[in-house]
Amino acid sequence: MEAESKESPAVADIARDVWALVHPDGGALAHLGFTTSAPSLPSIFRVDAAAAASIGVTALAAAEVWRERTGRQQTVSVDSADAALAYRSERYLQLNGQPVEHPRPAQSYFKDRDGRWMQLHMVYPHHRAGILAALGVADVSGENERDAVTAAVAARDAVELETELAALGLPAYAERSHEEWSAAGQAAALAALPLIELERIGDAPPLRLAPDASRILDGIRVMDLTRVIAGPVCGRTLAAHGADVMRIHPPHLTEVAGLLMDGGRGKRCTNLNLRETADRLAFERLLADAQVFVQGFRPGGLEELGYGPAALAERVPGLVYVSLSAWSHTGPWAGRHGFDSLVQTASGITRAGAVAASSDSPRPLPCQVLDHSTGYLAAFGAMCALARQMREGGSWLVRLSLAQTGHWFDRLGRVDGLDIPEPDEARIASRLRPMASPFGELRASLPVARFSETEPGWARPPVPLGHDVPFW
């Protein structure tokens, strides 16, 4: 049995509670099974349980679309250890036999004048340039840069600096304890929200999908306006069930190579600037034939361009609109930038890990749990909405955030897991499969959930940014 405290719910109970948030049929849970074992990654947090439950409900939602489509019921099962390893998919990705470089959050922590840690997220060039300029060290380069940043942060108060950088649209957060976070206004806003929200936002006739399909989401077209990990995991999951996914990438932005390859499996990718007239016309041409729209802009960002949920529900009746953000759509931090590691830092997760390890340094989770959970849960919400749309029609809005996921995850309980050894190479290799791609020979993670009838998988390899023309 899974190693867990008496207060910690079993994986099946976690999945049941998540399922009940957006799906009216609790009887479907009889067709979802779990294989659980001792935690497989070193942490005091229940990484395996969160991974298994998130992937499990997502798989069951896919099976429910299949049942609505064909009348046939599938069973699905998830192994918790395999699920936890899948939460490291970008870390385990290999290209031509070598690991693909990925960001290391541990390199981004600095102490302020009172000894409080602060995390500066400088993975992307525009964030890096902005943070260095704000700290007054933009003219420092090479080996001296870290020393200059260290000195600049050491002269400041972390919370004050966090506020200043947030006003500039730059991602950086002071580390807080759970007690400090609980007293923050954004924590209070999150406490009033569920993990995931599903809302009918317009009228439309029911969606009709051909019952003779070979894959669950055959015929479903998805526009994927996301970057980094959470949103790409959502689109990648939908693609694994046969959806035609088109990633829409802003041409002025870059992407980390490993994240592009790992999150891009199963997708095409086109570059479009939504502030340019010609590109907007191409975007709206794609939109007219889409059934699912997934976006990761800050709240209000797409509304400013005319592509918010209400506008698109009117333009494309029946659309499922999935919105992901860092801090949610409400509260004093709703408009701020954020990433998984920053939510961990600000909300007490890294401090709790450090205290458990008797360490002065922040102790982040052993994988990007908030990103991956949010990504799978976004796909879960999208497929629950599709099933509802097939039964009763309507346009639907699905809303999630990294911070809502963090609030849920933090309350799953604790395990005595700091001394768990890292998975060995043979175990990792057993969860990877080769895939030819324009980048070279990839070895990438397998889908985790097992289906009795329609095994998921990716028909397309990942492609470079802007590889495809903007046509279905």
Protein Blocks (a to p, Z undefined) as FASTA:
>chain_A
ZZddfklccfklmmmmmmmmmpcblmlmmmpccdddddfbdcfbdfklmmmmmmmmmmmm
mmmmmmmmnopacdddddfklmmmmmmmmmmpceehiacddddfklmgccdfkopacddd
fkbmklmmmmmmmnopmmggcjllmmmmmmmmmmpcfklmmmmmmmnopacdddddfklm
mmpmklmmmmmpcfbdcddfbdcddddddfkbfbfkgoiacdddbehjlmmmmmmmmmmn
opacdddddfkbccdfklmmmmmgoiacddddfkbfklmmmmmmmmmmccbdcdfbdehk
lmmnopafklmmmmmghiacddddfkojedjklmpccdfklmmmmnommmmmmmmnopab
dcddfbdfklmmmmmmmmmmmmmmmmmmmmngpaddddddfklmmmmmmmnopcdfklpc
cddfklmmmmgccdddfkbccdddddfbdcfklccddfbdcddehkaccdZZ
